[in-house]
Amino acid sequence: MEYFLFYKDPGYGSIAKAAWVAAWAIAEAMNFLCHRHLATLRGDPNEKLEDGSSGNKKRQIPHGYGFDQVSCANYMWETLAWVAFSGFSRCWTCMIIFKKISYFPICIDFDLLTKQ
């Protein structure tokens, strides 16, 4: 909706546009790699552990792809992708909405939700 009401040509040169698109593409690619890496951390579901349980219960700590800097690198890359998108399109409404949505789960007290 913002596009139709408030859109103005960002006035970027071709190098700046390419930099924003490259930043977005790199952030999305890294987000995909993080998700793929997290999916491989669980053991083989057909593997049985010593206690007879499934290998899916075995957990590992992720390394690389940004996990050495932050604990949830996939969210970091997703946030950077939205920053790049907002910077490219100058759609600051997108950034504001994304910030509200992404910070909402952090602010929830899940203990209050689970108490009966």
KOLDOGU-844152 format. One line per field, with one value per residue: residue number from 1; residue in one letter; x, y, z of N, C-alpha, C in turn. Coordinates in nm, 3 decimals, m for minus. Last residue first. Layout:
! KOLDOGU-844152
k [NUM  ...] .
r [A  ...] .
n_px [X  ...] .
n_py [Y  ...] .
n_pz [Z  ...] .
ca_px [X  ...] .
ca_py [Y  ...] .
ca_pz [Z  ...] .
c_px [X  ...] .
c_py [Y  ...] .
c_pz [Z  ...] .
END
This chain:
! KOLDOGU-844152
k [116  115  114  113  112  111  110  109  108  107  106  105  104  103  102  101  100  99  98  97  96  95  94  93  92  91  90  89  88  87  86  85  84  83  82  81  80  79  78  77  76  75  74  73  72  71  70  69  68  67  66  65  64  63  62  61  60  59  58  57  56  55  54  53  52  51  50  49  48  47  46  45  44  43  42  41  40  39  38  37  36  35  34  33  32  31  30  29  28  27  26  25  24  23  22  21  20  19  18  17  16  15  14  13  12  11  10  9  8  7  6  5  4  3  2  1] .
r [Q  K  T  L  L  D  F  D  I  C  I  P  F  Y  S  I  K  K  F  I  I  M  C  T  W  C  R  S  F  G  S  F  A  V  W  A  L  T  E  W  M  Y  N  A  C  S  V  Q  D  F  G  Y  G  H  P  I  Q  R  K  K  N  G  S  S  G  D  E  L  K  E  N  P  D  G  R  L  T  A  L  H  R  H  C  L  F  N  M  A  E  A  I  A  W  A  A  V  W  A  A  K  A  I  S  G  Y  G  P  D  K  Y  F  L  F  Y  E  M] .
n_px [m0.148  0.119  0.201  0.215  0.408  0.631  0.675  0.636  0.751  0.956  1.023  0.802  0.835  1.039  0.923  0.714  0.856  1.027  0.840  0.732  0.963  1.027  0.800  0.819  1.026  1.138  1.350  1.440  1.691  1.626  1.456  1.637  1.827  1.664  1.599  1.853  1.901  1.707  1.812  2.053  1.952  1.817  2.034  2.180  2.150  2.380  2.665  2.917  2.897  2.694  2.774  2.863  2.979  2.792  2.552  2.574  2.331  2.144  1.941  1.698  1.719  1.778  1.552  1.660  1.829  2.045  2.223  2.011  1.968  1.879  1.679  1.730  2.054  2.054  2.061  2.185  2.070  1.920  2.117  2.195  1.963  1.959  2.202  2.149  1.942  2.092  2.268  2.085  1.998  2.240  2.291  2.068  2.105  2.351  2.274  2.093  2.268  2.448  2.283  2.218  2.474  2.518  2.317  2.196  1.872  1.621  1.383  1.083  0.835  0.518  0.287  0.080  0.184  0.356  0.196  0.081] .
n_py [m2.226  m2.101  m2.021  m1.745  m1.694  m1.792  m1.618  m1.303  m1.143  m1.016  m1.174  m1.158  m0.878  m0.827  m0.880  m0.693  m0.449  m0.477  m0.488  m0.230  m0.080  m0.174  m0.098  0.176  0.237  0.169  0.194  m0.022  m0.060  m0.063  m0.283  m0.483  m0.460  m0.531  m0.789  m0.906  m0.873  m1.051  m1.291  m1.300  m1.325  m1.566  m1.738  m1.718  m1.707  m1.629  m1.489  m1.578  m1.836  m1.836  m1.763  m1.999  m2.181  m2.427  m2.547  m2.831  m3.094  m3.361  m3.643  m3.723  m3.867  m4.129  m4.272  m4.497  m4.676  m4.576  m4.538  m4.470  m4.559  m4.402  m4.292  m4.020  m3.903  m3.598  m3.254  m3.082  m3.021  m2.795  m2.602  m2.585  m2.477  m2.232  m2.123  m2.107  m1.915  m1.697  m1.665  m1.582  m1.341  m1.195  m1.186  m1.038  m0.792  m0.712  m0.692  m0.480  m0.277  m0.274  m0.200  0.059  0.174  0.156  0.313  0.544  0.622  0.727  0.615  0.766  0.712  0.623  0.647  0.481  0.251  0.163  0.119  m0.118] .
n_pz [3.417  3.221  2.969  2.974  3.165  3.033  2.825  2.785  2.496  2.366  2.154  1.985  1.898  1.722  1.475  1.456  1.469  1.249  1.039  1.054  0.994  0.737  0.593  0.615  0.453  0.178  0.011  m0.123  0.003  0.275  0.287  0.210  0.416  0.632  0.559  0.580  0.853  0.950  0.853  0.992  1.255  1.241  1.207  1.443  1.742  1.879  1.703  1.615  1.535  1.352  1.101  0.986  1.282  1.467  1.702  1.903  1.896  2.043  2.001  1.921  1.690  1.738  1.982  2.245  2.362  2.488  2.277  1.985  1.650  1.347  1.205  1.213  1.284  1.482  1.393  1.218  0.978  1.023  1.049  0.778  0.666  0.798  0.702  0.428  0.433  0.527  0.315  0.121  0.235  0.231  m0.045  m0.133  0.002  m0.110  m0.379  m0.362  m0.275  m0.495  m0.707  m0.625  m0.637  m0.914  m1.027  m0.778  m0.649  m0.632  m0.550  m0.638  m0.399  m0.281  m0.131  m0.237  m0.348  m0.144  0.073  0.000] .
ca_px [m0.294  0.058  0.188  0.126  0.271  0.586  0.615  0.673  0.648  0.895  1.124  0.828  0.722  1.066  1.037  0.684  0.749  1.083  0.926  0.646  0.893  1.122  0.838  0.706  1.054  1.007  1.317  1.311  1.679  1.718  1.404  1.515  1.868  1.729  1.493  1.784  1.984  1.698  1.679  2.056  2.039  1.740  1.932  2.230  2.046  2.324  2.536  2.900  3.007  2.663  2.731  2.748  2.990  2.912  2.589  2.584  2.466  2.157  2.077  1.705  1.669  1.890  1.585  1.578  1.723  1.927  2.248  2.112  1.926  1.986  1.682  1.612  1.975  2.104  1.999  2.241  2.162  1.849  2.040  2.291  2.010  1.849  2.181  2.257  1.917  1.978  2.321  2.162  1.902  2.172  2.386  2.090  1.986  2.339  2.375  2.045  2.153  2.497  2.348  2.113  2.405  2.610  2.316  2.267  2.002  1.725  1.491  1.202  0.917  0.641  0.400  0.050  0.089  0.406  0.286  0.000] .
ca_py [m2.242  m2.127  m2.164  m1.808  m1.650  m1.858  m1.746  m1.386  m1.225  m0.947  m1.153  m1.283  m0.923  m0.806  m0.961  m0.835  m0.478  m0.463  m0.603  m0.347  m0.060  m0.189  m0.240  0.109  0.236  0.137  0.306  0.032  m0.054  0.037  m0.150  m0.459  m0.436  m0.399  m0.688  m0.909  m0.800  m0.909  m1.248  m1.287  m1.214  m1.443  m1.733  m1.650  m1.736  m1.762  m1.478  m1.440  m1.806  m1.889  m1.657  m1.930  m2.126  m2.344  m2.502  m2.685  m3.043  m3.222  m3.595  m3.655  m3.730  m4.037  m4.228  m4.390  m4.730  m4.601  m4.645  m4.437  m4.578  m4.442  m4.438  m4.071  m3.981  m3.727  m3.368  m3.101  m3.135  m2.919  m2.641  m2.631  m2.609  m2.327  m2.145  m2.195  m2.050  m1.745  m1.706  m1.705  m1.451  m1.222  m1.253  m1.174  m0.871  m0.730  m0.790  m0.612  m0.316  m0.303  m0.331  m0.042  0.165  0.089  0.169  0.510  0.557  0.810  0.631  0.700  0.808  0.583  0.733  0.610  0.329  0.182  0.234  0.000] .
ca_pz [3.413  3.352  2.993  2.878  3.191  3.156  2.793  2.899  2.558  2.480  2.257  2.057  1.979  1.864  1.518  1.453  1.565  1.384  1.067  1.076  1.120  0.847  0.601  0.679  0.596  0.235  0.100  m0.165  m0.143  0.223  0.322  0.133  0.277  0.630  0.563  0.451  0.757  0.981  0.811  0.846  1.220  1.262  1.103  1.323  1.642  1.905  1.772  1.661  1.626  1.486  1.190  0.925  1.147  1.449  1.568  1.903  1.876  2.000  2.021  2.050  1.679  1.724  1.846  2.188  2.276  2.571  2.373  2.086  1.788  1.439  1.210  1.284  1.190  1.436  1.459  1.351  0.980  0.994  1.167  0.879  0.622  0.816  0.845  0.476  0.383  0.604  0.445  0.100  0.215  0.358  0.044  m0.183  0.024  0.035  m0.340  m0.407  m0.192  m0.360  m0.710  m0.638  m0.508  m0.820  m1.052  m0.899  m0.638  m0.687  m0.453  m0.692  m0.472  m0.351  m0.097  m0.175  m0.426  m0.280  0.076  0.000] .
c_px [m0.356  m0.092  0.128  0.102  0.172  0.443  0.572  0.603  0.707  0.791  1.060  0.932  0.750  0.953  1.068  0.800  0.722  0.977  0.983  0.732  0.806  1.052  0.932  0.737  0.938  1.026  1.175  1.274  1.551  1.708  1.495  1.461  1.745  1.770  1.550  1.673  1.921  1.780  1.661  1.920  2.039  1.823  1.846  2.125  2.082  2.219  2.477  2.772  2.997  2.777  2.700  2.692  2.862  2.915  2.713  2.627  2.462  2.304  2.089  1.844  1.681  1.848  1.703  1.630  1.635  1.809  2.127  2.126  2.041  1.928  1.788  1.610  1.853  2.011  2.055  2.179  2.218  1.941  1.967  2.217  2.106  1.890  2.070  2.243  2.022  1.943  2.210  2.218  1.974  2.073  2.319  2.186  2.009  2.218  2.369  2.144  2.102  2.383  2.399  2.172  2.293  2.543  2.409  2.270  2.066  1.865  1.605  1.317  1.037  0.705  0.526  0.170  0.065  0.313  0.337  0.087] .
c_py [m2.205  m2.136  m2.197  m1.955  m1.718  m1.819  m1.823  m1.521  m1.300  m1.031  m1.096  m1.268  m1.054  m0.856  m0.943  m0.917  m0.628  m0.496  m0.595  m0.468  m0.181  m0.175  m0.263  m0.040  0.177  0.124  0.292  0.161  0.016  0.053  m0.040  m0.320  m0.407  m0.363  m0.548  m0.804  m0.799  m0.827  m1.099  m1.243  m1.192  m1.319  m1.607  m1.642  m1.664  m1.802  m1.618  m1.423  m1.664  m1.865  m1.705  m1.819  m2.057  m2.296  m2.413  m2.641  m2.891  m3.185  m3.453  m3.601  m3.654  m3.893  m4.131  m4.351  m4.624  m4.652  m4.677  m4.551  m4.546  m4.455  m4.491  m4.223  m4.039  m3.794  m3.496  m3.218  m3.163  m3.041  m2.772  m2.677  m2.669  m2.467  m2.246  m2.223  m2.148  m1.888  m1.757  m1.755  m1.584  m1.337  m1.288  m1.251  m1.017  m0.816  m0.817  m0.720  m0.454  m0.345  m0.370  m0.182  0.061  0.073  0.094  0.358  0.544  0.752  0.718  0.723  0.732  0.701  0.708  0.703  0.468  0.275  0.266  0.126] .
c_pz [3.542  3.338  3.129  2.908  3.098  3.191  2.919  2.880  2.676  2.552  2.383  2.168  2.051  1.953  1.665  1.507  1.571  1.489  1.208  1.110  1.153  0.982  0.719  0.695  0.674  0.386  0.154  m0.093  m0.185  0.073  0.270  0.159  0.190  0.487  0.566  0.447  0.617  0.883  0.836  0.793  1.069  1.229  1.118  1.213  1.512  1.802  1.790  1.744  1.681  1.584  1.330  1.013  1.103  1.304  1.570  1.764  1.877  1.986  1.965  2.079  1.810  1.712  1.848  2.049  2.213  2.491  2.459  2.184  1.881  1.580  1.306  1.294  1.264  1.337  1.401  1.426  1.119  1.001  1.145  1.005  0.723  0.774  0.869  0.626  0.434  0.563  0.536  0.232  0.193  0.345  0.177  m0.091  m0.016  0.069  m0.190  m0.367  m0.231  m0.268  m0.572  m0.636  m0.513  m0.684  m0.957  m0.913  m0.775  m0.671  m0.503  m0.596  m0.523  m0.421  m0.180  m0.166  m0.367  m0.358  m0.064  0.000] .
END
